[in-house]
Each structure stands twice: as structure tokens, then as C-alpha cells.
Amino acid sequence: MVRISALGLDVGQKRVGVAGCDGLGLISTGLTTIYRTSWQKDLEELKKIVDQRQAQILVVGLPYSMDGNIGFQARQVMKFARRISTALDLPVEYVDERLTSVEAEEQLKRSKRFSTRDKGAIDRQAAAIILQQWLDQRRSQKLTSPSPITEEEIN
């Protein structure tokens, strides 16, 4: 089996949830939340994680609108992802992240780890869901599952 080191990102205006996966690409786990302050500091924090985990790819949740269109927020996420991709010299793939924050909150509630004051935990869990979706798609890609979304397909 091919080893993979991917990072999942749930990009928001105030925070970026970050998730990583095991070396076999089977299970994703929330790692940390970057509290956004400036482009340079955000990049430095992400670079540390990329270096520590020897990440080979960034998997970014793309917040499509509920009708499936690319709206303002999705364009902002893509702009951020392109800048990060260029700065870190890593490829980016996108995953439809509609409702991942709701799902993340539900998972945290079920595991008794939910706090309305800890928005970062929701972001980390959402990043883990995004990355897990990508890992699952990647594993079953030879079947009938759709391939991950690339920016070329969006434009």
C-alpha cells in the first residue's frame, strides 16, 4: 500500500481547522486550529505542520452554496488555498464541505466533547471530516465514487 501524508483544512475567516491522517491514509484526526491573525503568521503555522507531518497534499473543504454553486465564501477559500499551495509548493484538492460543521458539532456532542465556547474544536473536527471524505473517495476511486474536485473542474 502506498503511504500518504495529507492535511485536511477547514478554512474560515477567523480560524483554519487542520486535520492529518495516518500513514496508510485510512483514518483522519483533527490536529489543531490556527487562529488567523495575518497571512504571514497563518503561513508560518501551517508550514510547521506541513514540515512536521511531511505533508504531500492539502485537502481543502470548499463551501458550495446549498444549490451547488460557487459563492463568495467558496471563492475566498479558493484564493487562500491557491496562495497556500504556491507558498508551500503543495498540490491542493477540494472536497465539497457542505454541512461538515453541523456534522462536526453532532459528532462532538455524541462524544461529550462539545462546548459552545470552543469553536476551534468544531473547526478541527470539520477538517477531519473533510479529510476523511477525501481518503474514502481515494480508496474507492476505482469503483464508482467521484474523484476529488480540482480547481480546473471548478472554473
N, C-alpha and C positions, 0 to 999 in steps of 0.2 A: 504494500500500500504506500502511496506517495504521501510524504509528510507535508503539511501545510501550516503556515502561520499567518492567520488573518486577524485583522482587527475590525470589529463592528462599531460604527459610530451613529449615535442618535444626536444629530446636530440641531441645536436650538439657538435662539438669540442670546440667552443668558448662560446656558450650560451645554456641554457636549458629553453625553454618556458614552463610555468606552467599554467594549467587551472584547475578550480574547477567546481562543479555542485551544483545545488540547492538540497535540502534535499530529494526531491522526485525523483531525477535522470532524470529530464526531459530536462533541459537546461544547457549547459556548457558555461562558461565565462572565457576569458583569465584573469589571475590574476597578474602574474609578469614574469619577465625574470631574471634568475640567470646568471650572467656573471661569467663564470668559471675561477677560479684562482688556487685553489688546491682542492684535494679530500676532505680534512677536512672541508674547508670553504664551498664548494658546499654542503656537507652533512649537515652541521650546518644550512645553509639557508633552505634546503629542510625539515629538521626536524622541524624547526619553523613553516613552512606552514602546515606540517602534523599535528602537535600538535594543531595549531590554528583551523584547519578545522576538526579535529578528523577523518582524512582520514583512510579508511578501506582497500583501494586497490589503486595501482598505475597502470595506463593505459599508456603504452609506445608505441609511434609510431615506427614501425620497417621499416626502409628504404630498402625495397626489391629493387633489380635492376629491370629495366623495363621488363626484360624477366621472372621475378618472382623468381629469385634465391636469396639466402642469400649471399651478397658480404661482402667485408671488412668492410664497414661502418656499416652494419647491425650487424656484429659480435662485433664491438666496442660498439654499443648501447646495445646489449645484455649483454656484460661484465659489463658495467656501471649499467644497470638495476639489474643484479644479485647482485652486490655489494650493491646497494642502498636497495634492497629488504632484504638482510641479515642484514644490519646495522640498518634498521628501523623496521625489523620484520613485513613486509607487503607483501602480495602476489602481483605478477605482472602479468598482461595480456598484450598481444601485439595486436596492430591494424596495418594493412597494411597502411602505411602513404605515399605511392607514390603520388606525386603531391599535397600534402597538402600545401606546401609552396607557390606553384603557386596559389592554390585556396585561401589561406590566403591573398596573395597580391591583388588578384582580389576583394575580399570582402572589404579590407581596401580602395581600390581605389573607389569602388562604394559608400562607406560610407564617402568618402572625408577625411579619416584618414590616408592616405598613405604618407610616407616620405621615400625617398631612404636612408636617414641618420639614420632612426630608425629601424634597423634590429630586435631589440628586440620586436617591435610591431608585426612583421611578425611571430616571434617565438611563442609569446603568442597566436596569432590568430590560428596558425597551431596546437598548443596544444589544443585549444578549439575545433577545427575540429576533431582532433583525439579522444578526449573525447566524443564529440557528436556522432561520428560514433559508439563508444562502447556503449553509452547509448541507441542509437537507436537499435543496434543489440540485446542488452539485453532485451529491451522491446518487440521486435518482435521475440525473440528466439523460442517461442512456435510455431511460424508459420514456414516459410521455410528459414529464414535467417540463415547464418552460425554463429556458435558460435565463441566467441573471440579466438584468437590464443594463445595457451600456449606454453611454451618453449619445453615441451615434444613432441609436434606435429612438432616442427621445426627440432629437432635433429633426 
